[in-house]
Amino acid sequence: MLEHTGRSIVHKVTNDFAQAVKDMAALSSGKDRSVKITCQDTHLRGNPAYMNFFDVALTSAFGHDLTHATIGPSDAAIDSRASPYCYSSTYLVCEAHEGFVLLKALNRFRHPHQAQSIDDLPPPAA
């Protein structure tokens, strides 16, 4: 288990890949004084048009060697939740936890590049 004290960010805004990458990039600035980031819905997938790949966005921001603690259940059994939902095609990935807790001191931002400013990132879609 990861030990932690201090400020926490809970990311529960979007599961969209591009926006989640921007959210994580914003947290990479020195202005953010949080010590941990709690992320939910890392176990969701769906129609590629909706880009439900939040765990991949975390890998984009922090690299493949994330140091994290998992939160939520890890459902190994294939049941109705592992099948695309009829309205949004969202489904749960079997054997994947519901989320992660990342301690910023144990992880390094790899995106954006340190030579880039947060202002270099594209603005949110209107």
C-alpha positions as CSV (number, residue, x, y, z in Angstrom):
1,M,0.0,0.0,0.0
2,L,1.2,3.5,-0.8
3,E,1.5,5.8,2.2
4,H,0.4,9.4,1.6
5,T,-0.4,12.6,3.3
6,G,-1.2,16.0,1.9
7,R,-3.4,17.4,-0.9
8,S,-5.2,15.1,-3.3
9,I,-6.7,15.6,-6.7
10,V,-9.6,13.3,-7.7
11,H,-10.0,13.1,-11.4
12,K,-13.6,12.4,-12.3
13,V,-14.1,14.8,-15.2
14,T,-13.9,12.8,-18.4
15,N,-12.8,9.4,-19.8
16,D,-12.0,10.9,-23.1
17,F,-8.3,10.2,-24.0
18,A,-7.4,13.6,-25.4
19,Q,-9.0,15.6,-22.6
20,A,-7.6,13.3,-19.9
21,V,-4.1,13.8,-21.4
22,K,-4.6,17.6,-21.2
23,D,-5.9,17.3,-17.6
24,M,-2.8,15.3,-16.5
25,A,-0.6,17.8,-18.4
26,A,-2.2,20.7,-16.4
27,L,-1.3,18.8,-13.2
28,S,2.3,18.6,-14.3
29,S,2.8,22.4,-13.8
30,G,4.7,23.5,-10.8
31,K,1.6,25.5,-9.7
32,D,-0.2,22.3,-8.6
33,R,0.8,21.4,-5.1
34,S,-1.1,18.1,-4.8
35,V,0.8,15.0,-3.7
36,K,-1.5,12.4,-5.2
37,I,-4.0,11.9,-8.1
38,T,-6.9,9.5,-7.7
39,C,-8.3,8.4,-11.1
40,Q,-11.5,6.5,-11.6
41,D,-12.8,4.5,-14.6
42,T,-9.5,3.1,-15.7
43,H,-11.3,-0.1,-16.4
44,L,-13.7,1.3,-19.1
45,R,-13.7,0.7,-22.8
46,G,-16.2,1.5,-25.5
47,N,-16.8,2.7,-29.0
48,P,-13.5,4.2,-30.4
49,A,-15.5,7.3,-31.4
50,Y,-15.8,8.1,-27.6
51,M,-12.1,7.3,-26.9
52,N,-12.7,5.7,-23.5
53,F,-9.1,4.9,-22.8
54,F,-8.4,6.8,-19.6
55,D,-5.7,4.3,-18.4
56,V,-3.9,4.8,-21.7
57,A,-4.0,8.6,-21.2
58,L,-2.3,8.0,-17.8
59,T,0.4,6.0,-19.5
60,S,0.8,8.8,-22.1
61,A,1.3,11.4,-19.2
62,F,3.5,9.2,-16.9
63,G,5.0,6.5,-19.1
64,H,4.7,2.7,-18.8
65,D,6.3,2.3,-15.4
66,L,3.5,3.8,-13.3
67,T,3.9,3.4,-9.6
68,H,0.3,3.2,-8.3
69,A,-2.1,1.6,-5.9
70,T,-5.3,0.2,-7.3
71,I,-8.8,1.1,-6.1
72,G,-12.0,-0.7,-6.5
73,P,-12.8,-4.3,-7.4
74,S,-11.1,-6.3,-10.1
75,D,-13.9,-8.5,-11.7
76,A,-12.4,-11.6,-13.2
77,A,-15.7,-13.1,-14.2
78,I,-17.2,-12.3,-17.6
79,D,-20.7,-11.1,-17.0
80,S,-23.2,-8.6,-18.5
81,R,-20.9,-5.7,-17.5
82,A,-18.2,-7.0,-19.8
83,S,-20.5,-6.7,-22.8
84,P,-21.0,-3.3,-24.6
85,Y,-23.9,-1.3,-23.1
86,C,-26.7,-1.0,-25.7
87,Y,-26.7,2.9,-25.6
88,S,-23.1,3.9,-25.4
89,S,-21.2,0.7,-26.1
90,T,-19.2,1.2,-22.9
91,Y,-18.1,-2.0,-21.1
92,L,-15.8,-3.1,-18.3
93,V,-12.4,-4.7,-18.9
94,C,-12.3,-8.0,-16.9
95,E,-9.4,-8.2,-14.4
96,A,-8.9,-4.4,-14.5
97,H,-9.4,-2.4,-11.3
98,E,-11.7,0.6,-11.2
99,G,-9.0,3.1,-10.7
100,F,-5.5,4.1,-9.6
101,V,-4.0,6.3,-6.9
102,L,-0.7,7.9,-8.1
103,L,1.7,9.5,-5.8
104,K,3.4,12.3,-7.7
105,A,6.7,11.8,-5.9
106,L,6.9,8.3,-7.2
107,N,6.0,9.1,-10.8
108,R,7.4,11.4,-13.4
109,F,5.5,13.4,-15.9
110,R,6.7,12.5,-19.4
111,H,4.1,14.7,-21.2
112,P,4.2,17.5,-21.9
113,H,7.9,17.8,-22.5
114,Q,9.7,20.0,-20.0
115,A,10.5,22.5,-22.7
116,Q,6.8,23.0,-23.4
117,S,4.5,25.3,-21.6
118,I,0.9,24.4,-20.6
119,D,0.0,27.2,-23.0
120,D,1.4,25.1,-25.8
121,L,-1.4,22.5,-25.4
122,P,-4.5,23.0,-27.6
123,P,-7.5,24.5,-25.9
124,P,-10.6,22.4,-25.1
125,A,-13.0,21.8,-28.0
126,A,-15.9,24.2,-28.0
